[in-house]
Amino acid sequence: MTKQDILAAYAFRHACKAFNPEKKISADDFDTILETGRLSPSSFGFEPWQFLVIQDEVLRDKILPIACGQKQIPTASHLVITLSRRGETLVAGSDYLLRFMRETQQLPEEVVKMRSDFYAFFQKELFKLEGDEARIAAWAARQTYLPMANMMTTAALLGIDSCPIEGFNKAELEALLAKEAGVDLNTFGVEHMTAYGYRAGEPARVKTRRTTEEVVRWL
Amino acid sequence: MTKQDILAAYAFRHACKAFNPEKKISADDFDTILETGRLSPSSFGFEPWQFLVIQDEVLRDKILPIACGQKQIPTASHLVITLSRRGETLVAGSDYLLRFMRETQQLPEEVVKMRSDFYAFFQKELFKLEGDEARIAAWAARQTYLPMANMMTTAALLGIDSCPIEGFNKAELEALLAKEAGVDLNTFGVEHMTAYGYRAGEPARVKTRRTTEEVVRWL
């Protein structure tokens, strides 16, 4: 892997507003994208996310008006909605987290105890989250941007386009997913969507960014 | 770039808790890491972040007790603190955003107008952020996890270790950076740190994750 390969992927990636609906991402490529989402880091390793891949056209048609009619939604090869975990499952000492540390993270019992204590301290002392499910949910929501970034970067490394989407009515999309897909809104909320596919045309404008001097400060 | 190269980087990356203090990242490699942070996407492309690279040992010593004495901080080759933008600069129609769209994004005046209107709509109707600087700040904070993920992934692609750090007292670190580095807390808050370097030893445990079936749902 050369630096040039990496930077070329960043030059390639842009918020692709319209995909070629005829050109589909191979199952193998899309599995690689999902896999880098799955392997992304998160605070405490609690992976507070769930990825819904929306391929059903009828469901996409229902999402479209909730998302300002953005044409990435019908034209994407694959459309991912990322849910973030919320509610009592993320409260320190919850059955869910204890089981997660034991079964998924395979931690020995003394480490489960130690991490539970540190997580409680973290919630109470550092983030002042104790007893405030809305703020715990906000902390979990931030984590979901890690797999989002990684999945878009993986796509770009594979020559696949993407578009991150936050422009939708969150409450309406949550209600739709509860109704149509049985999403439990006590446990999950919608954070963002990302559309993947192949661009229908070249980007309308060149990528702009603040200069390194404006963004980075050495101390 | 093969899928194997990408997935190998994800297998390599782990939350490295202690770095070899003798082994420094080359300037060229670290510039590449920073560059992928700089080129990361953000909502509206507003790049609501700033990267502080903390190389001063005296400053790191002052950060250490605020961050639970985590030994990544003194041993890291490079330590990045990410600030997120907040306050009135992010309110729709602010002078900062108008100048950003004109000068950084180089948008023609009619697009500046259109985007300003959509951003105002987005804040008011979709995220219900209007007039609530705390919630605008939370939205900006989420964006900073995109460059964080990308920078750690770039490091891993280059064979460089990293550790994301949220475990610190935010208020104390902000006060320290205001005092020692002149950070304007009306405009920036601290979100997270990431330590970069080369591992002192192999990871204590194997990477665990929920299975694909637990994480992904196709609809």
HADDOCK unambig.tbl for C-alpha pairs under 7 A between the chains (distance, minus, plus):
assign (segid A and resid 1 and name CA) (segid B and resid 1 and name CA) 6.81 0.50 0.50
assign (segid A and resid 1 and name CA) (segid B and resid 157 and name CA) 6.63 0.50 0.50
assign (segid A and resid 3 and name CA) (segid B and resid 32 and name CA) 6.80 0.50 0.50
assign (segid A and resid 10 and name CA) (segid B and resid 36 and name CA) 6.93 0.50 0.50
assign (segid A and resid 10 and name CA) (segid B and resid 39 and name CA) 6.55 0.50 0.50
assign (segid A and resid 32 and name CA) (segid B and resid 3 and name CA) 6.81 0.50 0.50
assign (segid A and resid 36 and name CA) (segid B and resid 10 and name CA) 6.93 0.50 0.50
assign (segid A and resid 38 and name CA) (segid B and resid 215 and name CA) 6.95 0.50 0.50
assign (segid A and resid 39 and name CA) (segid B and resid 10 and name CA) 6.55 0.50 0.50
assign (segid A and resid 39 and name CA) (segid B and resid 209 and name CA) 6.77 0.50 0.50
assign (segid A and resid 50 and name CA) (segid B and resid 215 and name CA) 5.06 0.50 0.50
assign (segid A and resid 50 and name CA) (segid B and resid 216 and name CA) 6.06 0.50 0.50
assign (segid A and resid 51 and name CA) (segid B and resid 215 and name CA) 6.12 0.50 0.50
assign (segid A and resid 51 and name CA) (segid B and resid 216 and name CA) 4.75 0.50 0.50
assign (segid A and resid 51 and name CA) (segid B and resid 217 and name CA) 6.19 0.50 0.50
assign (segid A and resid 52 and name CA) (segid B and resid 216 and name CA) 5.95 0.50 0.50
assign (segid A and resid 52 and name CA) (segid B and resid 217 and name CA) 4.88 0.50 0.50
assign (segid A and resid 52 and name CA) (segid B and resid 218 and name CA) 5.82 0.50 0.50
assign (segid A and resid 52 and name CA) (segid B and resid 219 and name CA) 6.86 0.50 0.50
assign (segid A and resid 53 and name CA) (segid B and resid 217 and name CA) 6.16 0.50 0.50
assign (segid A and resid 53 and name CA) (segid B and resid 218 and name CA) 4.72 0.50 0.50
assign (segid A and resid 53 and name CA) (segid B and resid 219 and name CA) 5.90 0.50 0.50
assign (segid A and resid 54 and name CA) (segid B and resid 218 and name CA) 6.30 0.50 0.50
assign (segid A and resid 54 and name CA) (segid B and resid 219 and name CA) 4.95 0.50 0.50
assign (segid A and resid 55 and name CA) (segid B and resid 219 and name CA) 5.84 0.50 0.50
assign (segid A and resid 56 and name CA) (segid B and resid 219 and name CA) 5.99 0.50 0.50
assign (segid A and resid 104 and name CA) (segid B and resid 208 and name CA) 6.46 0.50 0.50
assign (segid A and resid 104 and name CA) (segid B and resid 209 and name CA) 6.25 0.50 0.50
assign (segid A and resid 104 and name CA) (segid B and resid 210 and name CA) 5.92 0.50 0.50
assign (segid A and resid 105 and name CA) (segid B and resid 208 and name CA) 5.41 0.50 0.50
assign (segid A and resid 105 and name CA) (segid B and resid 209 and name CA) 6.93 0.50 0.50
assign (segid A and resid 122 and name CA) (segid B and resid 167 and name CA) 6.81 0.50 0.50
assign (segid A and resid 126 and name CA) (segid B and resid 168 and name CA) 6.33 0.50 0.50
assign (segid A and resid 126 and name CA) (segid B and resid 169 and name CA) 5.13 0.50 0.50
assign (segid A and resid 126 and name CA) (segid B and resid 170 and name CA) 6.93 0.50 0.50
assign (segid A and resid 142 and name CA) (segid B and resid 142 and name CA) 4.66 0.50 0.50
assign (segid A and resid 142 and name CA) (segid B and resid 145 and name CA) 6.67 0.50 0.50
assign (segid A and resid 145 and name CA) (segid B and resid 142 and name CA) 6.68 0.50 0.50
assign (segid A and resid 145 and name CA) (segid B and resid 145 and name CA) 5.50 0.50 0.50
assign (segid A and resid 145 and name CA) (segid B and resid 146 and name CA) 5.63 0.50 0.50
assign (segid A and resid 146 and name CA) (segid B and resid 145 and name CA) 5.64 0.50 0.50
assign (segid A and resid 146 and name CA) (segid B and resid 146 and name CA) 5.75 0.50 0.50
assign (segid A and resid 146 and name CA) (segid B and resid 149 and name CA) 4.98 0.50 0.50
assign (segid A and resid 149 and name CA) (segid B and resid 146 and name CA) 4.99 0.50 0.50
assign (segid A and resid 149 and name CA) (segid B and resid 149 and name CA) 6.08 0.50 0.50
assign (segid A and resid 149 and name CA) (segid B and resid 150 and name CA) 6.26 0.50 0.50
assign (segid A and resid 150 and name CA) (segid B and resid 149 and name CA) 6.27 0.50 0.50
assign (segid A and resid 150 and name CA) (segid B and resid 150 and name CA) 6.26 0.50 0.50
assign (segid A and resid 157 and name CA) (segid B and resid 1 and name CA) 6.66 0.50 0.50
assign (segid A and resid 167 and name CA) (segid B and resid 122 and name CA) 6.82 0.50 0.50
assign (segid A and resid 168 and name CA) (segid B and resid 126 and name CA) 6.35 0.50 0.50
assign (segid A and resid 169 and name CA) (segid B and resid 126 and name CA) 5.14 0.50 0.50
assign (segid A and resid 170 and name CA) (segid B and resid 126 and name CA) 6.92 0.50 0.50
assign (segid A and resid 208 and name CA) (segid B and resid 104 and name CA) 6.47 0.50 0.50
assign (segid A and resid 208 and name CA) (segid B and resid 105 and name CA) 5.43 0.50 0.50
assign (segid A and resid 209 and name CA) (segid B and resid 39 and name CA) 6.76 0.50 0.50
assign (segid A and resid 209 and name CA) (segid B and resid 104 and name CA) 6.27 0.50 0.50
assign (segid A and resid 209 and name CA) (segid B and resid 105 and name CA) 6.94 0.50 0.50
assign (segid A and resid 210 and name CA) (segid B and resid 104 and name CA) 5.93 0.50 0.50
assign (segid A and resid 215 and name CA) (segid B and resid 38 and name CA) 6.97 0.50 0.50
assign (segid A and resid 215 and name CA) (segid B and resid 50 and name CA) 5.06 0.50 0.50
assign (segid A and resid 215 and name CA) (segid B and resid 51 and name CA) 6.12 0.50 0.50
assign (segid A and resid 216 and name CA) (segid B and resid 50 and name CA) 6.07 0.50 0.50
assign (segid A and resid 216 and name CA) (segid B and resid 51 and name CA) 4.76 0.50 0.50
assign (segid A and resid 216 and name CA) (segid B and resid 52 and name CA) 5.95 0.50 0.50
assign (segid A and resid 217 and name CA) (segid B and resid 51 and name CA) 6.21 0.50 0.50
assign (segid A and resid 217 and name CA) (segid B and resid 52 and name CA) 4.89 0.50 0.50
assign (segid A and resid 217 and name CA) (segid B and resid 53 and name CA) 6.18 0.50 0.50
assign (segid A and resid 218 and name CA) (segid B and resid 52 and name CA) 5.83 0.50 0.50
assign (segid A and resid 218 and name CA) (segid B and resid 53 and name CA) 4.73 0.50 0.50
assign (segid A and resid 218 and name CA) (segid B and resid 54 and name CA) 6.30 0.50 0.50
assign (segid A and resid 219 and name CA) (segid B and resid 52 and name CA) 6.85 0.50 0.50
assign (segid A and resid 219 and name CA) (segid B and resid 53 and name CA) 5.89 0.50 0.50
assign (segid A and resid 219 and name CA) (segid B and resid 54 and name CA) 4.94 0.50 0.50
assign (segid A and resid 219 and name CA) (segid B and resid 55 and name CA) 5.83 0.50 0.50
assign (segid A and resid 219 and name CA) (segid B and resid 56 and name CA) 5.99 0.50 0.50
